Amino acid sequence: MAAPARLRKDIEMIKNTVIATAVALLAAGCSLQPTYRQPAAPVPATFPQGGVYDVQPQSNVQPNAGHGANSPAAADIGWRDFFADPRLQRIEELALKNNRDLRVSMLNVEAAQAQYQIVRAGLFPSVDAAASKNRSRTPLDLSSSGRTISSSYSVGLNASWEIDFFGRIRSLKDQALAQYLATAEARKAAELSLLSAVASQYLTVLAFDDQLAVTRNTLTNTQESYRIAKLQFDTGTGSELDLRQSQGIAEQAAANLQAQLRSRAQAENALVLLVGQPLPDDLPAGLPLDSQNLLADIPAGLPSDLLARRPDIAQAEQALRAANANIGAARAAFFPRVSLTGALGTLSPTFGGLFSSGSRSWSFAPQISVPIFEGGSNVANLQLAQVEKRIEIANYEKAIQTAFREVADGLAARGTYDNQIGSLERFVYSQDRRLALSNLRYRNGVDSYLTVLTAQTDLYNAQLSLISARLQRLTNLVSLYQTLGGGWIEHTGDQPRPADG
């Protein structure tokens, strides 16, 4: 009767264990995370209006000032449709494949995903197989079996599981998930920034090409003027003052040419770094700076739209969610932790008897750990988690304010550059005519040669100012496209990829 009684006792113990485990599973639904609430956007409900913000791009300022009417939102415009230059499109494509910073951001997403999976695994039991041999010697006077050498062999499965009564592990899992999503949004922001940086650097190279053309033309004219002045001086019909003035202008133009050649080479080097490889020789022909056909009428929408369009804002919000989840884990540290461990296998004093009848063995060891004295570490951890959440709230609000400022700046620039360029174009024309009239008056003996040189210098500076304004206008449109969330899809109408895609 002893054996059946022992068997009934074992069955009862197993039954009680199953009931206790079921109760633990029911209780595992408890979570100490604070309810997440999205902070209110600390910006006005609309972007600034009136004044410079109401001035729209003027198509009659220059050819191809911008294409498209009633454009969709920036996030819905493919970057190939925004950048019409086929050469720039090819360069952007190469950059997306080869840029090292973007590659690192993609690897960071993979690392964050793996970290999330590691934390998530804590919700499930861990099971491992184990085999061991133990050989020991006991003094004869202490041995109950009369033998000094004994051996034991075991093979079996070990299992352990922490029952997540108070949601500690689930809070850590939620924190890791939010950190993973924040990393994915950071990768998306890096891609949009790369597209914008490549386009801006490409336009800068084109601007240097235009500057070089103007400088070379000016240098040719000044060298011809210097040749004539020297001829006149050598024949006694011109003064040395005219000679030295014309020589100074020519040397200044020559120096400007070398500086611009250097800057142009460095600008191309910067573009190569962004692309991540040397520019191939088979790139398609590009468009000059004044023929870049960028969309100029993208609607700004409302500031609230930025919450969904801007990946940097989404990244800041995911960081806030992670901090919120961490509070749940810090709170759960004040409560008991319950873990179940067990083993099932065979145990025998000989290797051959491991799988013989009667060698089965098992053990079950539930454990509860109750924090009593931690030296204040749990309280400090909770305070730290709450402070970190307040920090992330401030970071999230700052991200929204920064996005609002960037869009507002872009709108102000978009509303003023066209008129500025129109005025500069008329200014260049006036200086060109002034130079022609000064030359005419000098040849007729009405004005000194200094008047001609001054007009030539003013024309040169006016031409450089016009090129600079055209570059700034185009780079502002590129920046505005990015700050409004554009660049994530390749073609207009494409389905947006997930941030971690």
NUBAMI-228407 format. One record per residue (C-alpha): x negated, y negated, z. Coordinates in steps of 0.05 Angstrom, whole numbers, plus 5000, padded with zeros to 4 digits. Layout:
XYZ
...
! end
This chain:
500050005000
494149545010
492649494935
499849304914
500148794969
493648484947
496248474875
502748134896
498547624933
494347484871
500547404828
503646924879
497246514880
497146474804
504546274803
503245714853
497345484810
501745444748
507045054786
501844574813
498944474743
505844324715
507143814770
500443494754
502143454680
508743104696
505142614741
499842474688
504541974655
502741444706
498640864682
495840274720
494439844659
497439144659
502639034606
499238704547
501938034525
499137654467
496936964489
500336374455
496436044399
493235404427
494035014362
499634604330
505134964292
502934664226
496534434194
495133674190
499333314139
499132624108
493232214084
487632624055
491433274069
496933094020
492432953961
492733543913
487333743863
487733343799
486933753736
484833143696
478633013737
474333503698
475334093653
477534733688
478434383755
482334993778
487035503750
493635783773
499935453797
504135653856
498736153877
500236693927
497036693996
489536773997
489937464028
494137693969
489237443916
483937933893
476837673893
476037843820
481937393805
479136833847
472036863819
473036813744
465636803725
463937513699
456737443721
458837263792
463737843793
458138323776
453538023829
459038083882
460038813863
452638953873
452638583940
458339003967
454439633950
447539423973
447738884026
444339154088
448138744138
454639014110
451839714112
450039634186
457139374201
460039994167
455440454208
457640084271
464740274255
462741004250
459040954316
465040644350
469541184322
464941724350
464841374417
472441364418
472742104404
467842234461
472141854510
478542164484
475842864494
476242734569
483742824566
483043554548
480244154586
473144364571
471845104561
465145434552
462446134550
456946344598
452646964608
447647034665
443047524699
441047434772
435447844804
433547724876
429548024934
432248065005
427948275065
429548985085
431648795155
436748305126
439448745071
446249065085
445349555028
438549805048
435449544984
430648964978
431748834902
438648704874
441148494806
447648224779
450148094708
456047664688
459547454624
465647014620
469046354606
468645734649
473945184645
474544504678
479743954672
480843294706
488243164715
489442444695
494442284750
493441534749
491441424677
484041294688
481841704628
487541454584
485640734602
478440884582
481141204518
485240584502
479240144516
474940554469
480340534415
480939774420
473339714416
473340154354
478739724322
474939094340
468839374306
472939534245
475538824242
468338574250
466438984190
472138684151
470037984171
462938144149
465338354080
469337714071
463437294095
458837664046
463337513987
463636784006
456036734019
454337063953
458936603914
456335983949
449136183937
450536333864
453735653856
447635343889
443135663837
447535373782
447134693814
439534723813
439934913740
443934283727
439133863768
433234143730
436533973664
437733253687
430633193715
427433473652
431332993609
429432413655
422232633655
422132653578
425031943575
420331663627
414231983594
416331673528
417130993563
410331083594
407231253527
410130623496
407930193556
400930473551
400630343477
402929633488
397829533543
392229813501
394029343444
394628743490
402028643479
404228923547
402428793619
399229273668
405129163714
409829473663
404830033652
404230213726
411730153737
413230633680
407631103703
410531113774
417431303749
414531853705
410332143762
416332123809
420532513759
414933013751
414533113826
422033193830
421733723776
416734143816
420734073880
427134293844
423534883810
421235103879
428235023909
431435383852
426635983860
428036003935
435535963923
435136563877
430936933929
436436803980
441537073930
437437703919
437137813994
444737773999
445538243940
440638743971
436838883906
433438503849
438438203800
438838673740
437038423670
443538653640
448138173679
453537873635
453037143615
455536653667
459135993666
455835323681
457434963745
462534483715
466335063682
467335493744
474735633744
476535733817
483535733844
484835043874
492135093895
492235653946
497635493997
495235414068
501435704100
502335634175
497035704230
500936304256
499436654190
492036654208
493337154265
494837684212
490137444157
483637294195
479637914215
475537504266
481937334303
484238064300
477338264327
478037784385
484938054401
482538774401
476938574449
482338284493
486338934490
480039314509
479038864570
486338964589
485639714586
479239684628
483339384684
487540014685
481240444693
478639994748
485240044786
485440794779
478640844813
482140684879
486341314875
484642054883
481542444826
483943164817
480143674776
481344404762
475644894751
476045634739
472346224711
474546884680
469847444661
466348074683
461148184738
456848804748
450448994783
448149334718
448249084647
451749714622
457349634672
459448934649
465449174609
467249794649
473649864687
474149454751
468748954732
473648384718
472547754759
475847074763
475646454805
480045834811
477645214848
482044594848
478543974876
481043304899
476442714911
479142124951
475141474953
474141265026
468040815028
464640574964
461039974992
465839504956
464039754886
471139924867
473639234888
467938904851
469239324789
476539104789
474638374799
469638444742
474938754696
479838194711
474537654699
472537994633
479837964611
480137224625
473737134585
476737514526
483037094530
478736474523
474836794465
481336974430
484036264438
477435974414
477636424352
484536144335
482235424346
476035534304
480235834247
485035244251
479334744247
476035104188
482435114148
484034384165
477034184144
477734564079
484434234064
481633544077
475833694031
480233983977
484533363979
478732873970
473333193926
477133123861
477932373869
470732313892
468232693831
472632263786
469431643814
462431933807
463732123735
465731403720
459631163760
455031603718
458131323654
457130603679
449830733696
448731053629
451530443594
447529993641
441130353620
442830273546
444329533554
438029423596
433829743542
437129293490
435928663532
428628863545
427228963471
430328273457
426027953511
431827763556
430028213616
423628493645
421829233640
423329303715
430729233699
430229833652
426530253703
431430083758
437330273713
433930923695
432831103768
439930933787
442631363730
438331943752
440731893824
448031823802
447432453760
444532843819
450132583864
455332823814
452233523812
451933543888
459333343893
461333873843
457534403882
460734183948
467634203917
466734913892
463535173955
469134863995
474235243953
470335883965
470135744039
477535574041
479136224005
475336594059
478036204119
485136344095
483637094095
482037204022
477137713994
479438384023
482738643959
479338683892
485138543846
491538153860
497038653873
492439183904
494539503969
490039254025
485339764053
485339904128
479939514165
475940154176
476840384104
! end
